[in-house]
């Protein structure tokens, strides 16, 4: 069982930066895909970024070039560095662990609010 806790959210002005962290208790396997999703008020949850072993990364087009995902397996932590933030980035950001071994499982954190506003 994996428990996730996000941190680092807050209020930031347009053009600013934030770094989100997600700490996992219960351990992360090297084969796990770690990801970030977000959900704006009144909208469906959407994919933001993911990272696999070997530092393979994938980003939503809306954040490509502005956000960077990274992981520290030794610390069981995944990060999301967000730069050039826009008001449309405002959302609750959720950390996800997608596990395929020994069984298919998905784990979610409770989320952290990011608000981009002047």
N, C-alpha and C positions, 0 to 999 in steps of 0.2 A: 504494500500500500504506500502510495506517495501522497504527501501533503505539501501544498504549495502556498507560499505567502508572497504577494507582490508588495513592493514599496517604491517610493520615489516619485509618485504622482504629485500633482499640485496645480497651481495657477501660474501661467507663464504668458508673457506678451507675445504677439505675433513676431516671428523671426527668431524667437528665443530657443533654448535647448533644455532638455531634461534627459536624465538617464533613469530608466526603470530597472529594478532588480527583481528577481524571483528566486527565492531560496526554497530548495526542496529537501524535505526530511523523508527518510526512507530510502534515499539513494537514487541516483540516476545511472542507468546503464549506458554504456557507450553506444549501443544500438538505438537508444531512444531518439526520437525527433522532438526537439524542443521548439515551442512556438509562442508567438504573441498574436492575440486576436483583440478586436475592439468592438464595442457596441455603443453607438450614439443613441441619444434619447429618441425613441420612436422608430428606431431602425433595427434591422437584424444584425446579429453578430457577424463580423467579417474578418477574414484572414489579413494579417499584417506582415508577418515574417516568420521564417522557420530556419532551423539549423540542424544538420545531421552530424554524425561523426566525420572527422576529416575536414571540418569547417565548411562543408557544402551548405550554401545559404540560398534562400529563395525569398523574394519580396513581392508584395502587391505593387502594381504599377503606381498607385497613388503615393507611395512612400519611397520608391526607388530613388537612390541618390541622396536622400535626406535622413533615412533611418539606417542604423547598423545593428544587427543582432550578433551576439557573441555568447560563448558558454565557457564556464570553468568547471570541468568535471570534478576536479579535486575539491572544489568548494560546493559542489552540487547547486550551482547558480547559473542562471541565464540572464543576460542583460539586453536592454534595448536602448541604444543611444539615439535620441531623437533631436534633430537639428532643423533649422528653418521651419519651425512649427507654424501651422496655419490654423485659423479658427475651425476649419473643417476637420482638424485632427482631434477636436474635442470629443471625448468618449470615455467610457470605462474600459480600461485595458486589462485583459486577462492573460495569464500565463497558462500554457498547456504542455503537458507531456504526453506524447503519443508513443505507446509501447506496442511492439509486435511480438515480443518474446518475453516470457514463455507463453503469454496469451495476449490477445488483442485487448488493449485497455487505453482509456483516455482519462487523464486527470486534469482538474482545473483548479486555479486559485480563486479567491473571492473577488478579485479585481481591485484596481486602483484608479481613481478618477484623475483624468488629465483635462484641464480646461485652458484653452488658448483664447485669451481675450485681452483687449486693451482697457 
